Amino acid sequence: MRSTFPMMKQASLLLAGLMLAHPIGLFAAETMKVPTGTPITLSLMETVSSKTAEVGQRVRFTVDSDVLVGGKILIKKGASAWGEVTAASAAGMAGIAGALTISLQIVEAIDGTMIPISSTKGAKGESKLAQSVAITALCCIFAIFMKGEDVTFQTGSIYSAYVLAPVEIKID
């Protein structure tokens, strides 16, 4: 009676050879595209004030909720995102208000790919210039030293951003 062992050995060697010849094809990760315009909700991770912020300062955000495309999570809740201070001026004398603008720039996908995003948040503090001028004109010169208000974006503030360009993401 012939043994089936040599046939099994040949089949095993053939399978091993195929796996070595094409390991990527057998184990390739599936990819999906995050489309342009996909909305992302972000949470500010640090307080930023027009009084202390500097143009070019990096600002950290986290993703507030999973981003799904085709029922698959491509950007996880808690993933890192970054923005940059693009304009900042502290409040000044004579009631001049402070101003602050942050532009969101990138978010991290589940595979570590950085996805370009877009959103700008800007605000201006309350100006007290008119009050300062009126009080100065009516009664005293010291009202010119009345200061405007600075702008502060608080930790935990929620922002909306959108994907700028389609990006391929590897998923498991």
ABEGO torsion letter per residue (X at the ends): XBBAAAAAAAAAAAAAAAAAABAAAAABBBBBBBBBGBBBBBBBABBBBAAABBBGBBBBBBBABBBBBGGBBABBBGBBBBBBBABBBBBBBGGBBBBBBBBBABBBBAAGBBBBBBBBBBBBBBBAAAAAAAAAAAABAAAAABBBBBBBBBBGBBBBBBBABBBBBBBX
